[in-house]
Amino acid sequence: MDTTIKAALIGAAVLMYLDLKAEIRSEIRNLGDKIDRVETKVDEVRGYLKFGAGAAAVPDIELPVFDAEKSPSTK
């Protein structure tokens, strides 16, 4: 194989490698941004629950205790 062909193939391989490397770095950056957004939402929900804002919006409902002896579905 001619050395100029080898050099051209090596050059093409290097360019493909650099392009792929840049694409992978971009995807990793995008993934990092998405993780940051999820962490922000988790912090928002944690703060919302910590200060009881959700408790004021939803009234307390007393649920009946299940009694197997009185339930018609267990007979």
N, C-alpha and C positions, 0 to 999 in steps of 0.2 A: 504494500500500500504506500502510496506517495506521501511524503512528509507534509505537503500542503493540505492534502485531504485529512490527514490525522490532525493537523493543527486546526482545521475548520471544524472537525467533529468535536474536538476538545473545547474549542471556543463556544460552539453551540451548546454543549453539555454544561459548561460553566454558566452561560446565560440562562439556561433552563433552571439550573440550581439556584441562581440568585433570584429569579422570578418566583420560584416556589418558596424560597426562604422569606421573601417579602410578603407573600400571600399568607404564609403561616403566622408571621408576626402580626399582620393585620387582624387575622382571626383571633389570635390570643388577646390583642388589645380590645376587640369587640366583646370577647367573652368577659374580660375584666370589667368593662363598662356595664355589662348586664349583671354581673355579680354585685357591683356597687349599687345598682338600682334595686336589686332584691334586698340587699342589706339595709338600704334606706327604708324600704317598705316595711321590713321586719321591725326596725326601730320605731317607725310611726305607729304600727299596731301595738308594739310593746308599750309605748307611751300612752296610747289611747286606753289600753287595758289597765295600766298602772294607775292612772288618775280616775278611773271609774266612769269615764264618759259613756261607755257602753251600758253600764248599769242603770244610768238615769234614763236612757232611751228605751230600755226594755223593762217592763214591769215584772216583778217576781210572781211566778205562777207556781202554786203548790200542786205538785203532781200526786195523784193517789198512789199509795203503796200497793204493789201487787200482792194479792192474797190468793194463793193457789186453791185453798179450800172453798172460797166463795166464787171463784171464777167459773163460769159455765163452760169455758173452752177447755178446761182440764178434766172435765167429767166424762 
